[in-house]
Amino acid sequence: MMPKEHVSPKMPLSKILVVLTGFPAIATLISLLLINRTLITGSGLDFSDTFRVIVTGWYIIQIYLIYKILRSEGWSWAEIGYPFTFKKTLYFCLGYLVFAFGLLFFIEYQLAHAATDPEKLKAVVSLSPKDTTARVIFIFMGLVGGLAEELVYRGFAIRALVSNGINKWLAVTLAAIPFFFQHGIKAYQLTWGTWYFVWGIVFGILFLLLRNLNLNIIIHWLIILSAMPAVLQAIQ
């Protein structure tokens, strides 16, 4: 017999709007660096690495802001589907890091023992991190990115909307819209935009069915990490 769904106190609409419009707006502003790269490269910095560090920082800020909003309204992490304590979260993240660095070791080993085609390598670096440093940064970006996007756009968004009387299935669709815009200017490309919106719906349905974010986060992490092995396509 399924347990009764917990009913959370009503989340103020003002705070929901701040999160579901403000967070994607900031993400979109950050993404504009993609079309004005000289703001980073002009300082002698590597664009891709610096951009990913900025994105990682924004993900961390999002998690912190959600924590403050939840606390201000008497909500707990469990009320948005994240039941882990701080200690269990550390173990959860450690499991991700063990897997991710195992994948990194495999990729580095393959690249070290084979010749690569420069043209093929150039073709895949837009999706896959180009070198060891970039891959390490990518791993940590994926760690906080998977956590932040599930906590914000599934856990918080859906539960907060439902707390205001919105049908839970409608809430899934509404939450998928800011998730789409969360990905910045890339979301406006037809293929990527469809991908983000569809996955927003899929993750939302999964959250409703399971009533926690654990599997969502794991799948999200795996999808992010799947970009890393793409560099192996450049092996001759």
C-alpha positions as CSV (number, residue, x, y, z in Angstrom):
1,M,0.0,0.0,0.0
2,M,1.5,3.4,-1.1
3,P,2.0,5.9,1.8
4,K,-0.1,9.0,1.8
5,E,1.4,11.9,0.1
6,H,2.6,14.6,2.5
7,V,0.9,17.9,2.2
8,S,3.3,20.8,2.7
9,P,2.4,24.3,3.9
10,K,1.6,26.7,1.1
11,M,4.7,28.2,-0.5
12,P,4.2,32.0,-1.3
13,L,3.7,32.6,-5.0
14,S,6.1,35.5,-4.8
15,K,8.9,33.1,-3.8
16,I,7.9,30.6,-6.5
17,L,8.0,33.3,-9.1
18,V,11.4,34.5,-7.9
19,V,12.8,31.0,-8.3
20,L,11.1,30.0,-11.6
21,T,11.7,33.2,-13.4
22,G,14.8,34.7,-11.7
23,F,16.9,31.5,-11.7
24,P,16.4,30.9,-15.5
25,A,16.9,34.6,-16.2
26,I,20.3,34.6,-14.5
27,A,21.3,31.3,-16.2
28,T,20.4,32.9,-19.6
29,L,22.5,36.0,-18.8
30,I,25.5,33.7,-18.0
31,S,24.9,31.8,-21.2
32,L,25.4,35.1,-23.2
33,L,29.1,34.7,-22.5
34,L,28.9,32.0,-25.2
35,I,28.4,34.7,-27.8
36,N,30.8,37.2,-26.3
37,R,33.8,35.0,-25.3
38,T,36.3,37.8,-25.3
39,L,35.0,38.9,-21.9
40,I,36.8,35.8,-20.6
41,T,39.5,35.1,-23.2
42,G,40.5,38.8,-23.1
43,S,41.9,38.2,-19.6
44,G,44.0,35.3,-20.9
45,L,41.7,32.7,-19.4
46,D,40.6,29.5,-21.1
47,F,37.0,30.1,-22.1
48,S,35.5,26.6,-21.6
49,D,37.1,26.0,-18.2
50,T,36.2,29.4,-16.9
51,F,32.7,29.2,-18.2
52,R,32.1,25.9,-16.5
53,V,33.5,27.2,-13.2
54,I,31.1,30.1,-13.4
55,V,28.2,27.8,-14.1
56,T,29.3,25.5,-11.2
57,G,29.3,28.6,-8.9
58,W,25.8,29.5,-10.0
59,Y,24.5,26.0,-9.3
60,I,25.9,26.2,-5.8
61,I,24.2,29.5,-5.2
62,Q,20.9,28.1,-6.4
63,I,21.1,25.2,-3.9
64,Y,21.9,27.7,-1.1
65,L,19.0,30.0,-2.1
66,I,16.6,27.1,-2.2
67,Y,17.8,26.1,1.3
68,K,17.1,29.6,2.6
69,I,13.7,29.8,1.0
70,L,12.7,26.4,2.4
71,R,13.9,27.3,5.8
72,S,12.1,30.7,5.8
73,E,8.8,28.9,5.1
74,G,9.3,26.0,7.5
75,W,9.9,23.4,4.8
76,S,12.6,20.7,5.0
77,W,14.6,19.1,2.2
78,A,12.4,16.0,2.7
79,E,9.3,18.1,1.7
80,I,10.7,18.6,-1.8
81,G,11.6,14.9,-2.1
82,Y,15.2,15.0,-0.9
83,P,15.3,12.8,2.3
84,F,19.1,12.5,2.8
85,T,20.8,13.9,5.8
86,F,24.1,15.9,5.4
87,K,26.1,12.7,6.1
88,K,24.1,10.6,3.6
89,T,24.5,13.4,1.0
90,L,28.2,13.2,1.4
91,Y,28.1,9.5,0.7
92,F,25.7,10.0,-2.2
93,C,28.1,12.6,-3.7
94,L,31.1,10.4,-3.0
95,G,29.5,7.6,-5.0
96,Y,29.1,9.9,-7.9
97,L,32.7,11.0,-7.6
98,V,34.1,7.5,-7.5
99,F,32.1,6.6,-10.6
100,A,33.0,9.8,-12.4
101,F,36.7,9.6,-11.7
102,G,36.7,5.9,-12.7
103,L,35.3,7.0,-16.0
104,L,37.9,9.8,-16.2
105,F,40.7,7.2,-15.6
106,F,39.3,5.0,-18.4
107,I,39.2,7.9,-20.8
108,E,42.6,9.2,-20.0
109,Y,44.0,5.6,-20.4
110,Q,42.4,5.2,-23.8
111,L,43.7,8.6,-25.0
112,A,47.2,8.0,-23.7
113,H,47.5,4.7,-25.6
114,A,46.0,5.8,-29.0
115,A,46.5,8.4,-31.6
116,T,43.7,11.0,-32.1
117,D,42.5,12.7,-35.2
118,P,42.8,16.5,-34.7
119,E,39.8,17.2,-36.9
120,K,37.5,14.7,-35.1
121,L,38.8,16.1,-31.8
122,K,37.9,19.6,-32.8
123,A,34.4,18.4,-33.8
124,V,33.6,16.8,-30.4
125,V,35.0,19.4,-28.0
126,S,31.9,21.5,-28.1
127,L,30.1,18.7,-26.3
128,S,32.9,16.8,-24.6
129,P,35.6,18.4,-22.3
130,K,38.8,18.7,-24.3
131,D,41.5,17.8,-21.8
132,T,42.1,16.4,-18.3
133,T,41.7,19.7,-16.5
134,A,38.4,20.4,-18.4
135,R,37.2,16.9,-17.6
136,V,37.9,17.4,-13.9
137,I,36.0,20.7,-13.9
138,F,33.2,19.0,-15.8
139,I,32.9,16.3,-13.2
140,F,32.3,18.8,-10.4
141,M,30.0,20.9,-12.5
142,G,28.0,17.8,-13.2
143,L,27.9,17.0,-9.5
144,V,26.3,20.2,-8.4
145,G,24.4,20.7,-11.7
146,G,22.5,17.4,-11.3
147,L,21.7,18.2,-7.7
148,A,20.7,21.8,-8.3
149,E,18.4,21.2,-11.3
150,E,16.5,18.4,-9.6
151,L,16.1,20.2,-6.3
152,V,15.0,23.4,-8.0
153,Y,13.0,22.3,-11.1
154,R,11.5,19.1,-9.8
155,G,11.5,19.0,-6.0
156,F,10.9,22.7,-5.2
157,A,9.0,23.7,-8.4
158,I,6.5,20.9,-8.4
159,R,5.9,20.7,-4.7
160,A,5.6,24.5,-4.4
161,L,3.1,24.7,-7.2
162,V,1.1,21.8,-5.8
163,S,1.0,23.5,-2.4
164,N,-0.9,26.3,-4.1
165,G,-3.6,24.0,-5.4
166,I,-2.2,23.4,-8.9
167,N,-2.8,19.9,-10.2
168,K,0.4,17.8,-9.9
169,W,0.4,16.8,-13.6
170,L,0.0,20.4,-14.7
171,A,2.8,21.3,-12.2
172,V,5.1,18.9,-14.0
173,T,4.5,20.8,-17.3
174,L,4.8,24.2,-15.7
175,A,8.1,23.2,-14.0
176,A,9.5,22.0,-17.3
177,I,9.2,25.4,-18.8
178,P,11.8,27.2,-16.5
179,F,13.9,24.1,-16.7
180,F,14.0,24.7,-20.5
181,F,15.1,28.3,-20.0
182,Q,17.6,27.3,-17.3
183,H,19.8,26.1,-20.2
184,G,20.2,29.5,-21.6
185,I,20.6,30.3,-25.3
186,K,21.4,26.7,-26.1
187,A,17.7,26.0,-25.3
188,Y,16.6,28.1,-28.3
189,Q,18.2,25.6,-30.7
190,L,15.4,23.3,-31.9
191,T,17.2,19.9,-31.1
192,W,18.5,21.0,-27.7
193,G,15.3,22.8,-26.7
194,T,13.2,19.8,-27.4
195,W,15.6,17.6,-25.5
196,Y,15.5,19.8,-22.4
197,F,11.7,20.2,-22.3
198,V,11.1,16.5,-22.9
199,W,13.5,15.5,-20.1
200,G,11.9,18.1,-17.9
201,I,8.6,16.3,-18.3
202,V,10.1,12.8,-17.9
203,F,12.0,13.8,-14.7
204,G,8.8,15.4,-13.4
205,I,6.7,12.3,-14.0
206,L,9.4,10.2,-12.4
207,F,9.4,12.4,-9.3
208,L,5.7,12.1,-9.0
209,L,5.8,8.4,-9.3
210,L,8.7,7.8,-6.8
211,R,8.0,10.8,-4.5
212,N,11.7,11.4,-4.0
213,L,14.6,12.8,-6.1
214,N,17.1,10.1,-5.6
215,L,16.7,8.2,-8.9
216,N,16.2,11.6,-10.7
217,I,19.6,12.8,-9.5
218,I,21.4,9.6,-10.4
219,I,19.9,9.5,-13.9
220,H,20.7,13.2,-14.3
221,W,24.3,12.7,-13.3
222,L,24.6,9.8,-15.8
223,I,23.2,11.9,-18.6
224,I,25.7,14.7,-17.8
225,L,28.7,12.3,-17.6
226,S,27.7,10.7,-20.9
227,A,29.3,13.7,-22.6
228,M,32.7,12.8,-21.4
229,P,33.3,9.6,-23.5
230,A,32.4,11.5,-26.7
231,V,36.1,12.5,-26.9
232,L,36.9,8.8,-27.6
233,Q,35.4,9.3,-31.1
234,A,38.5,11.1,-32.0
235,I,40.7,8.0,-31.5
236,Q,42.1,6.8,-34.9
